[in-house]
Amino acid sequence: MQRRLLTAATGAAMMFVAQTASAQTYPTDPVSVATGLELAEIHCAACHAVGTDDESRIEGAPAFRDLSKLYPLEDLEESLAEGIVTGHEGMPEFSFSSEDIDAFLGYLTSIQSK
């Protein structure tokens, strides 16, 4: 019985550390977060809600504050570096530098609804 409790506690602790580590991967300083917001406004706001309480302009375009409910934000890193290409018409292909990816994902992390 003690072994099961120890195993469960260890697993829970590992999950907490993994979640905390991924949330701290991106910059949280005001300049980086502002840069991430600016990138979102320039490249994404024509369709997506990029703030904490705005509405998406295009029906079906997910609000950025809810993206972590759909998938892990770190999954966007590769797509942002290589150029996001989607299966729907109208979304432009673009790619970010590694600094911009960090700032963008730092901003996204900062606005996620809980």
N, C-alpha and C positions, 0 to 999 in steps of 0.2 A: 504494500500500500504506500509506504514512504517513497519507494522507488518511483511509482506512478506520479505522485505529487511532485517529486523532484524533476522528473522528466517534463511534466506539464509546465512547471514554473520556468524551467530552462527554455522550453519552446516559446513561452510567452515573452520572456525577456529577450530572446533572440529576435522575435518579430518586432518588438518595441525598438530595439537598437537599429534594426534594418530600416524601419519607417522613419526614425529620427535621423538617421544618417542620410537617407535620400532627401529628406526635407531640408537638410542643412547643406546640401551639395551646391546650391545656387546662391549667388550673392543676395544679401538683404539690405545692403547699405542704400541710403536714399537716392544716390546718383544712379546706381545700377537699376533700381526699381523704376525710377523715372525714365531711364533709357528704354527699359522693357515696355513700359506703358506707351512711350512714343512710337516704338516699333509696332506695337499692336494697333495703335491708332492709324498709323500710316498704311500698314499692309493688310489689316484685318477688319477694321471698324466699318467698312462699307457693307459688310454682311453680318459680322458677329457682334454680340454684346461683349465689349472688352473691359467694362468697368464692373463695379460691385452691385449696381442696381439698374443698369440700362437694359434695353430690349434689343435683341438681334433684329436687324433690318430685313433679313431674308428668312422666311419661314423655314424652319428645320435646321438653321445654322446654330449650333450649340453656343450657349453663353460661355465665355471663357472661365467664369467663376465656378462652373459646374464640370469642367473637363476632367478633374480628378475622380469624379463619380463614374466616368465612362472608361477610363484607363489610366495607368500610371503616367504622370507628366514626363518622367524621364524617357519614356518611349518616344517622345517627340524629338529628342536630340539628333538622332541620325537623319530623320526626315528634314529637319531644319537645316542641317549641314549639306545634305545632298540635293535638296530641292523638294518641297512638298508637291506631290502630284496626286490629285484625287480623281475619282471616277465620275464626278459630276461636272457639268458644264459651268463655266464662268469663274472658277477659282483659279487665280493666276499661279503660275509656278514661280517660286522664289527660293533663295537660299540665304542663310545668314552666316556671318563670320563666327568663330568660336566665342568671341567676346559678346557678340550680340545674342547668341544662343543662350549663354549664361544669364545675361540681363533679362532676356525675354522670359526664360523659365523661372528666374527669380521673381519677376513680376507676377507671372501666372500663379506661382506657389503662394505669393502674398495675398492673392484675392480669392482663393478657393473657399467656397461656402462649406461650412462644417456639417 
